[in-house]
Amino acid sequence: MRRLLTLAGPGTAAILALLLLLLGVPRAARAQAEQQAVVDRATLAVQELMLGDGASEAARLLRRARAVMVCPRVFRAGFLFGGEGGDCVLLARDGAGSWSSPAFYGIASVSAGLQIGVQDLQIMMIILTDRGLNALLDSQFKIGADASVAFAHLGVGVEGALTTAIGADIVAFARARGLYAGLTLEGSILSQRSAWNRAYYGREVSPRQIVIEMAVHNPGSDPLRGVLLRFSSGGAALPATPPPGPPAYAPPGAGLPAAAGPALPGAVQREALPPPPAAPR
């Protein structure tokens, strides 16, 4: 009985609290790993889209972009009735050309009509105006439903993209794998993922705080920011062997680090960028 009482003493509470804390760490790490995987896939998707057919027109639009929404993997399936779903990230650019860290979104739709097959899509939406960006910053945005936001959907490789995009607030480029009759983004709904933002940044934060105020930063997004910076400034980005260890901050004003080692397909370059400058209050 004396031994049982000893185990129930003051030290036990501290040990139990420590055990609970340790048990909670893997769950948080797994949660952030899920978001980081989407960010890494978005980095590779931008590289593939911007180096593929029709990339020169996409690059010209990107140089005018106010923001970018990247959906690195969207699955579509249907037989008469169809549906799609996937993860997306939104990044905005300030007047000096610096890109924000990403805010997380989901894309989903259910539709009817002639649509047969299965498809795996990479989608990049180039937001050209503040009106288009503000529409995406709402809790939900339905593509094609807001008459005040002009939306143009272009397959990668389509010529004359700049002519088609005249007057558009948002221009979408899509790269598809698989066969699907009736490709369209009309009616798809983009929804904010508040829980993912909280997991990735460690606190409650809204998409507006992330991409407009640039109030938070996760160094894991630096490769994606770097790829967008290169392409939006007219450069090219090549993947390189990722060095071991977490990415470190570069001092303000330092140039972008050069890619080290041989280029490897499918590798995300672990580079460091200065954190995005917070918007003046």
C-alpha atoms as a printed R data frame, in Angstrom:
    type eleno elety resid chain resno       x      y       z
1   ATOM     1    CA   MET     A     1   0.000  0.000   0.000
2   ATOM     2    CA   ARG     A     2   2.900  2.339   0.876
3   ATOM     3    CA   ARG     A     3   4.378  1.758  -2.614
4   ATOM     4    CA   LEU     A     4   1.097  2.614  -4.319
5   ATOM     5    CA   LEU     A     5   0.835  5.817  -2.359
6   ATOM     6    CA   THR     A     6   4.387  6.735  -3.356
7   ATOM     7    CA   LEU     A     7   3.568  6.275  -7.040
8   ATOM     8    CA   ALA     A     8   0.628  8.600  -6.641
9   ATOM     9    CA   GLY     A     9   2.803 11.325  -5.171
10  ATOM    10    CA   PRO     A    10   3.636 14.783  -6.625
11  ATOM    11    CA   GLY     A    11   6.401 13.465  -8.906
12  ATOM    12    CA   THR     A    12   3.975 11.223 -10.747
13  ATOM    13    CA   ALA     A    13   1.960 14.156 -12.061
14  ATOM    14    CA   ALA     A    14   5.077 15.669 -13.603
15  ATOM    15    CA   ILE     A    15   6.041 12.343 -15.216
16  ATOM    16    CA   LEU     A    16   2.536 11.889 -16.617
17  ATOM    17    CA   ALA     A    17   2.544 15.443 -17.999
18  ATOM    18    CA   LEU     A    18   5.905 14.789 -19.678
19  ATOM    19    CA   LEU     A    19   4.627 11.536 -21.204
20  ATOM    20    CA   LEU     A    20   1.532 13.282 -22.546
21  ATOM    21    CA   LEU     A    21   3.720 16.004 -24.064
22  ATOM    22    CA   LEU     A    22   5.972 13.442 -25.732
23  ATOM    23    CA   LEU     A    23   2.974 11.557 -27.085
24  ATOM    24    CA   GLY     A    24   1.661 14.787 -28.617
25  ATOM    25    CA   VAL     A    25   4.878 15.609 -30.482
26  ATOM    26    CA   PRO     A    26   4.646 12.865 -33.142
27  ATOM    27    CA   ARG     A    27   1.068 13.835 -33.912
28  ATOM    28    CA   ALA     A    28   2.045 17.486 -34.490
29  ATOM    29    CA   ALA     A    29   5.036 16.420 -36.561
30  ATOM    30    CA   ARG     A    30   2.873 14.149 -38.702
31  ATOM    31    CA   ALA     A    31   0.353 16.944 -39.204
32  ATOM    32    CA   GLN     A    32   2.998 19.404 -40.400
33  ATOM    33    CA   ALA     A    33   4.590 16.705 -42.573
34  ATOM    34    CA   GLU     A    34   1.300 16.365 -44.447
35  ATOM    35    CA   GLN     A    35   1.227 20.067 -45.269
36  ATOM    36    CA   GLN     A    36   4.929 20.090 -46.141
37  ATOM    37    CA   ALA     A    37   4.360 17.247 -48.606
38  ATOM    38    CA   VAL     A    38   1.758 19.382 -50.405
39  ATOM    39    CA   VAL     A    39   4.169 22.353 -50.484
40  ATOM    40    CA   ASP     A    40   6.921 20.153 -51.917
41  ATOM    41    CA   ARG     A    41   4.584 18.723 -54.557
42  ATOM    42    CA   ALA     A    42   3.530 22.282 -55.443
43  ATOM    43    CA   THR     A    43   7.199 23.214 -55.948
44  ATOM    44    CA   LEU     A    44   7.690 20.341 -58.379
45  ATOM    45    CA   ALA     A    45   4.385 21.100 -60.119
46  ATOM    46    CA   VAL     A    46   5.416 24.713 -60.786
47  ATOM    47    CA   GLN     A    47   8.724 23.507 -62.252
48  ATOM    48    CA   GLU     A    48   6.992 20.974 -64.504
49  ATOM    49    CA   LEU     A    49   4.319 23.410 -65.651
50  ATOM    50    CA   MET     A    50   6.766 26.236 -66.278
51  ATOM    51    CA   LEU     A    51   9.227 24.066 -68.185
52  ATOM    52    CA   GLY     A    52   6.651 22.220 -70.305
53  ATOM    53    CA   ASP     A    53   4.843 23.025 -73.545
54  ATOM    54    CA   GLY     A    54   3.386 26.515 -73.645
55  ATOM    55    CA   ALA     A    55   5.463 27.550 -70.631
56  ATOM    56    CA   SER     A    56   6.674 30.782 -72.249
57  ATOM    57    CA   GLU     A    57   3.170 32.244 -72.240
58  ATOM    58    CA   ALA     A    58   2.603 31.055 -68.679
59  ATOM    59    CA   ALA     A    59   5.872 32.731 -67.665
60  ATOM    60    CA   ARG     A    60   4.814 36.028 -69.212
61  ATOM    61    CA   LEU     A    61   1.567 35.891 -67.254
62  ATOM    62    CA   LEU     A    62   3.421 34.942 -64.073
63  ATOM    63    CA   ARG     A    63   5.566 38.070 -64.361
64  ATOM    64    CA   ARG     A    64   2.333 40.106 -64.141
65  ATOM    65    CA   ALA     A    65   0.846 37.979 -61.347
66  ATOM    66    CA   ARG     A    66  -0.518 39.369 -58.112
67  ATOM    67    CA   ALA     A    67  -0.767 35.848 -56.656
68  ATOM    68    CA   VAL     A    68  -0.666 32.170 -57.615
69  ATOM    69    CA   MET     A    69  -2.770 29.183 -56.593
70  ATOM    70    CA   VAL     A    70  -1.053 25.826 -57.184
71  ATOM    71    CA   CYS     A    71  -2.944 22.532 -56.978
72  ATOM    72    CA   PRO     A    72  -0.216 19.907 -57.486
73  ATOM    73    CA   ARG     A    73  -2.470 16.855 -57.596
74  ATOM    74    CA   VAL     A    74  -6.201 16.948 -58.295
75  ATOM    75    CA   PHE     A    75  -7.941 13.648 -58.968
76  ATOM    76    CA   ARG     A    76 -11.010 13.547 -61.190
77  ATOM    77    CA   ALA     A    77 -13.168 10.509 -61.848
78  ATOM    78    CA   GLY     A    78 -16.580 10.009 -63.356
79  ATOM    79    CA   PHE     A    79 -19.034  8.061 -65.384
80  ATOM    80    CA   LEU     A    80 -21.876 10.464 -66.323
81  ATOM    81    CA   PHE     A    81 -21.610 11.849 -62.776
82  ATOM    82    CA   GLY     A    82 -18.151 13.002 -61.752
83  ATOM    83    CA   GLY     A    83 -16.193 14.515 -58.928
84  ATOM    84    CA   GLU     A    84 -12.782 15.917 -58.146
85  ATOM    85    CA   GLY     A    85 -10.723 16.724 -55.096
86  ATOM    86    CA   GLY     A    86  -7.242 17.856 -54.124
87  ATOM    87    CA   ASP     A    87  -5.024 20.178 -52.116
88  ATOM    88    CA   CYS     A    88  -3.863 23.657 -53.122
89  ATOM    89    CA   VAL     A    89  -1.613 26.433 -51.861
90  ATOM    90    CA   LEU     A    90  -2.031 30.185 -52.385
91  ATOM    91    CA   LEU     A    91   0.902 32.604 -52.422
92  ATOM    92    CA   ALA     A    92   0.821 36.348 -53.103
93  ATOM    93    CA   ARG     A    93   3.505 38.791 -54.191
94  ATOM    94    CA   ASP     A    94   4.194 42.222 -52.756
95  ATOM    95    CA   GLY     A    95   5.201 45.319 -54.676
96  ATOM    96    CA   ALA     A    96   8.909 44.475 -54.371
97  ATOM    97    CA   GLY     A    97   8.417 41.048 -55.941
98  ATOM    98    CA   SER     A    98   8.781 38.969 -52.752
99  ATOM    99    CA   TRP     A    99   6.465 35.956 -52.467
100 ATOM   100    CA   SER     A   100   4.586 35.111 -49.288
101 ATOM   101    CA   SER     A   101   4.477 31.791 -47.513
102 ATOM   102    CA   PRO     A   102   1.578 29.541 -48.604
103 ATOM   103    CA   ALA     A   103  -1.989 29.448 -47.351
104 ATOM   104    CA   PHE     A   104  -3.717 26.069 -47.726
105 ATOM   105    CA   TYR     A   105  -6.906 25.403 -49.663
106 ATOM   106    CA   GLY     A   106  -8.894 22.415 -50.856
107 ATOM   107    CA   ILE     A   107 -10.566 22.064 -54.259
108 ATOM   108    CA   ALA     A   108 -13.661 19.920 -54.817
109 ATOM   109    CA   SER     A   109 -16.609 19.566 -57.152
110 ATOM   110    CA   VAL     A   110 -19.460 17.260 -58.104
111 ATOM   111    CA   SER     A   111 -20.889 17.462 -61.610
112 ATOM   112    CA   ALA     A   112 -23.139 15.758 -64.125
113 ATOM   113    CA   GLY     A   113 -22.938 15.397 -67.887
114 ATOM   114    CA   LEU     A   114 -20.618 13.779 -70.408
115 ATOM   115    CA   GLN     A   115 -17.555 12.901 -68.335
116 ATOM   116    CA   ILE     A   116 -15.997  9.469 -68.511
117 ATOM   117    CA   GLY     A   117 -12.638  8.382 -67.165
118 ATOM   118    CA   VAL     A   118 -10.049  9.098 -64.500
119 ATOM   119    CA   GLN     A   119  -7.609 11.989 -64.540
120 ATOM   120    CA   ASP     A   120  -4.745 13.326 -62.463
121 ATOM   121    CA   LEU     A   121  -4.370 17.106 -62.863
122 ATOM   122    CA   GLN     A   122  -1.735 19.685 -62.032
123 ATOM   123    CA   ILE     A   123  -3.351 23.126 -61.925
124 ATOM   124    CA   MET     A   124  -1.762 26.550 -61.600
125 ATOM   125    CA   MET     A   125  -4.068 29.556 -61.332
126 ATOM   126    CA   ILE     A   126  -2.339 32.862 -62.027
127 ATOM   127    CA   ILE     A   127  -4.197 35.678 -60.264
128 ATOM   128    CA   LEU     A   128  -3.634 38.898 -62.182
129 ATOM   129    CA   THR     A   129  -5.728 41.394 -60.189
130 ATOM   130    CA   ASP     A   130  -6.527 42.374 -56.617
131 ATOM   131    CA   ARG     A   131 -10.172 41.609 -57.392
132 ATOM   132    CA   GLY     A   132  -9.288 38.003 -58.204
133 ATOM   133    CA   LEU     A   133  -7.114 37.683 -55.099
134 ATOM   134    CA   ASN     A   134  -9.790 39.131 -52.800
135 ATOM   135    CA   ALA     A   135 -12.312 36.646 -54.202
136 ATOM   136    CA   LEU     A   136  -9.993 33.765 -53.270
137 ATOM   137    CA   LEU     A   137  -9.467 35.193 -49.790
138 ATOM   138    CA   ASP     A   138 -13.166 34.679 -49.049
139 ATOM   139    CA   SER     A   139 -13.960 31.511 -47.119
140 ATOM   140    CA   GLN     A   140 -15.150 29.821 -50.327
141 ATOM   141    CA   PHE     A   141 -14.772 30.642 -54.002
142 ATOM   142    CA   LYS     A   142 -16.758 28.897 -56.718
143 ATOM   143    CA   ILE     A   143 -15.020 29.059 -60.074
144 ATOM   144    CA   GLY     A   144 -17.235 30.628 -62.729
145 ATOM   145    CA   ALA     A   145 -19.988 31.610 -60.281
146 ATOM   146    CA   ASP     A   146 -18.788 35.124 -59.390
147 ATOM   147    CA   ALA     A   147 -19.700 37.339 -62.339
148 ATOM   148    CA   SER     A   148 -17.333 40.069 -61.138
149 ATOM   149    CA   VAL     A   149 -14.301 37.775 -61.496
150 ATOM   150    CA   ALA     A   150 -13.278 36.887 -65.070
151 ATOM   151    CA   PHE     A   151 -11.821 33.367 -65.246
152 ATOM   152    CA   ALA     A   152  -9.947 31.844 -68.191
153 ATOM   153    CA   HIS     A   153  -9.051 28.138 -68.306
154 ATOM   154    CA   LEU     A   154  -6.178 27.207 -70.593
155 ATOM   155    CA   GLY     A   155  -4.578 23.833 -71.129
156 ATOM   156    CA   VAL     A   156  -0.803 23.836 -71.138
157 ATOM   157    CA   GLY     A   157   0.378 24.076 -74.734
158 ATOM   158    CA   VAL     A   158  -2.560 26.229 -75.876
159 ATOM   159    CA   GLU     A   159  -1.293 28.993 -78.108
160 ATOM   160    CA   GLY     A   160  -2.582 32.537 -77.834
161 ATOM   161    CA   ALA     A   161  -2.942 32.388 -74.062
162 ATOM   162    CA   LEU     A   162  -2.178 36.094 -73.640
163 ATOM   163    CA   THR     A   163  -4.932 37.026 -76.109
164 ATOM   164    CA   THR     A   164  -7.413 34.745 -74.335
165 ATOM   165    CA   ALA     A   165  -6.406 36.159 -70.951
166 ATOM   166    CA   ILE     A   166  -7.156 39.788 -71.831
167 ATOM   167    CA   GLY     A   167  -9.509 41.138 -69.168
168 ATOM   168    CA   ALA     A   168  -9.289 37.983 -67.015
169 ATOM   169    CA   ASP     A   169  -8.732 38.253 -63.275
170 ATOM   170    CA   ILE     A   170  -7.603 34.630 -62.978
171 ATOM   171    CA   VAL     A   171  -6.011 32.441 -65.657
172 ATOM   172    CA   ALA     A   172  -5.679 28.693 -65.027
173 ATOM   173    CA   PHE     A   173  -3.198 26.369 -66.684
174 ATOM   174    CA   ALA     A   174  -3.836 22.641 -66.326
175 ATOM   175    CA   ARG     A   175  -1.631 19.680 -67.126
176 ATOM   176    CA   ALA     A   176  -3.474 16.373 -67.247
177 ATOM   177    CA   ARG     A   177  -2.457 12.747 -66.988
178 ATOM   178    CA   GLY     A   178  -5.089 10.230 -68.018
179 ATOM   179    CA   LEU     A   179  -8.171 10.395 -70.222
180 ATOM   180    CA   TYR     A   180 -11.252 12.376 -69.339
181 ATOM   181    CA   ALA     A   181 -14.050 13.681 -71.566
182 ATOM   182    CA   GLY     A   182 -15.379 17.090 -70.550
183 ATOM   183    CA   LEU     A   183 -12.428 18.855 -68.893
184 ATOM   184    CA   THR     A   184 -13.530 22.019 -67.098
185 ATOM   185    CA   LEU     A   185 -12.931 23.782 -63.795
186 ATOM   186    CA   GLU     A   186 -16.286 25.559 -63.848
187 ATOM   187    CA   GLY     A   187 -18.216 24.924 -60.645
188 ATOM   188    CA   SER     A   188 -15.186 23.757 -58.649
189 ATOM   189    CA   ILE     A   189 -15.128 25.147 -55.105
190 ATOM   190    CA   LEU     A   190 -11.963 26.382 -53.407
191 ATOM   191    CA   SER     A   191 -12.193 26.320 -49.597
192 ATOM   192    CA   GLN     A   192  -9.783 27.562 -46.947
193 ATOM   193    CA   ARG     A   193  -8.120 24.954 -44.731
194 ATOM   194    CA   SER     A   194  -7.796 26.706 -41.399
195 ATOM   195    CA   ALA     A   195  -6.632 23.580 -39.540
196 ATOM   196    CA   TRP     A   196  -3.807 23.076 -42.045
197 ATOM   197    CA   ASN     A   197  -2.692 26.707 -41.699
198 ATOM   198    CA   ARG     A   198  -2.699 26.319 -37.918
199 ATOM   199    CA   ALA     A   199  -0.662 23.099 -38.088
200 ATOM   200    CA   TYR     A   200   1.897 24.542 -40.526
201 ATOM   201    CA   TYR     A   201   2.469 27.845 -38.710
202 ATOM   202    CA   GLY     A   202   1.852 26.768 -35.123
203 ATOM   203    CA   ARG     A   203  -0.916 29.258 -34.441
204 ATOM   204    CA   GLU     A   204  -4.286 30.416 -35.683
205 ATOM   205    CA   VAL     A   205  -3.749 32.511 -38.793
206 ATOM   206    CA   SER     A   206  -5.967 33.505 -41.715
207 ATOM   207    CA   PRO     A   207  -5.062 33.364 -45.425
208 ATOM   208    CA   ARG     A   208  -5.096 37.163 -45.510
209 ATOM   209    CA   GLN     A   209  -2.555 37.321 -42.676
210 ATOM   210    CA   ILE     A   210  -0.377 34.779 -44.490
211 ATOM   211    CA   VAL     A   211  -0.371 36.105 -48.057
212 ATOM   212    CA   ILE     A   212  -1.225 39.828 -47.700
213 ATOM   213    CA   GLU     A   213   0.177 40.842 -44.300
214 ATOM   214    CA   MET     A   214   2.942 38.184 -44.538
215 ATOM   215    CA   ALA     A   215   2.713 37.871 -40.764
216 ATOM   216    CA   VAL     A   216   4.044 34.290 -40.584
217 ATOM   217    CA   HIS     A   217   6.702 32.239 -42.338
218 ATOM   218    CA   ASN     A   218   7.684 28.578 -42.471
219 ATOM   219    CA   PRO     A   219  11.194 27.975 -43.913
220 ATOM   220    CA   GLY     A   220   9.877 24.768 -45.484
221 ATOM   221    CA   SER     A   221   8.147 26.932 -48.099
222 ATOM   222    CA   ASP     A   222  11.392 28.597 -49.253
223 ATOM   223    CA   PRO     A   223  11.927 26.227 -52.234
224 ATOM   224    CA   LEU     A   224   8.435 27.051 -53.551
225 ATOM   225    CA   ARG     A   225   8.970 30.779 -53.009
226 ATOM   226    CA   GLY     A   226  12.344 30.535 -54.736
227 ATOM   227    CA   VAL     A   227  10.942 28.768 -57.806
228 ATOM   228    CA   LEU     A   228   8.190 31.374 -58.161
229 ATOM   229    CA   LEU     A   229  10.705 34.178 -57.698
230 ATOM   230    CA   ARG     A   230  12.931 32.842 -60.465
231 ATOM   231    CA   PHE     A   231  10.167 32.287 -62.984
232 ATOM   232    CA   SER     A   232   8.360 35.545 -62.187
233 ATOM   233    CA   SER     A   233  11.611 37.448 -62.675
234 ATOM   234    CA   GLY     A   234  12.433 35.722 -65.950
235 ATOM   235    CA   GLY     A   235  14.897 33.134 -64.624
236 ATOM   236    CA   ALA     A   236  14.809 29.359 -64.661
237 ATOM   237    CA   ALA     A   237  14.729 26.951 -61.757
238 ATOM   238    CA   LEU     A   238  16.377 23.543 -61.683
239 ATOM   239    CA   PRO     A   239  15.965 20.987 -58.898
240 ATOM   240    CA   ALA     A   240  19.086 20.026 -56.998
241 ATOM   241    CA   THR     A   241  20.129 17.442 -54.447
242 ATOM   242    CA   PRO     A   242  18.675 18.528 -51.084
243 ATOM   243    CA   PRO     A   243  21.379 18.934 -48.427
244 ATOM   244    CA   PRO     A   244  20.783 17.263 -45.044
245 ATOM   245    CA   GLY     A   245  19.210 19.169 -42.217
246 ATOM   246    CA   PRO     A   246  16.429 21.774 -42.054
247 ATOM   247    CA   PRO     A   247  16.627 24.901 -44.204
248 ATOM   248    CA   ALA     A   248  18.151 27.971 -42.601
249 ATOM   249    CA   TYR     A   249  17.277 31.600 -43.046
250 ATOM   250    CA   ALA     A   250  19.425 33.670 -45.374
251 ATOM   251    CA   PRO     A   251  20.399 37.139 -44.083
252 ATOM   252    CA   PRO     A   252  18.282 39.981 -45.422
253 ATOM   253    CA   GLY     A   253  19.649 41.320 -48.680
254 ATOM   254    CA   ALA     A   254  21.570 38.129 -49.521
255 ATOM   255    CA   GLY     A   255  21.269 36.764 -53.029
256 ATOM   256    CA   LEU     A   256  19.520 33.517 -53.796
257 ATOM   257    CA   PRO     A   257  21.839 30.542 -53.190
258 ATOM   258    CA   ALA     A   258  22.953 28.697 -56.277
259 ATOM   259    CA   ALA     A   259  21.784 25.136 -56.817
260 ATOM   260    CA   ALA     A   260  24.414 22.690 -55.577
261 ATOM   261    CA   GLY     A   261  25.190 19.306 -57.043
262 ATOM   262    CA   PRO     A   262  23.717 17.580 -60.092
263 ATOM   263    CA   ALA     A   263  20.078 18.114 -60.965
264 ATOM   264    CA   LEU     A   264  17.870 15.199 -59.983
265 ATOM   265    CA   PRO     A   265  14.346 14.787 -61.399
266 ATOM   266    CA   GLY     A   266  11.699 14.958 -58.711
267 ATOM   267    CA   ALA     A   267  13.965 16.484 -56.045
268 ATOM   268    CA   VAL     A   268  12.980 19.648 -54.191
269 ATOM   269    CA   GLN     A   269  15.799 22.133 -53.775
270 ATOM   270    CA   ARG     A   270  16.213 22.931 -50.071
271 ATOM   271    CA   GLU     A   271  17.210 26.557 -50.326
272 ATOM   272    CA   ALA     A   272  16.873 29.373 -47.852
273 ATOM   273    CA   LEU     A   273  15.272 32.719 -48.567
274 ATOM   274    CA   PRO     A   274  14.761 35.743 -46.365
275 ATOM   275    CA   PRO     A   275  11.333 35.620 -44.704
276 ATOM   276    CA   PRO     A   276   8.706 37.587 -46.622
277 ATOM   277    CA   PRO     A   277   8.595 41.182 -45.358
278 ATOM   278    CA   ALA     A   278   5.606 41.872 -43.144
279 ATOM   279    CA   ALA     A   279   3.171 44.403 -44.552
280 ATOM   280    CA   PRO     A   280   3.293 47.799 -42.829
281 ATOM   281    CA   ARG     A   281   0.529 48.321 -40.323
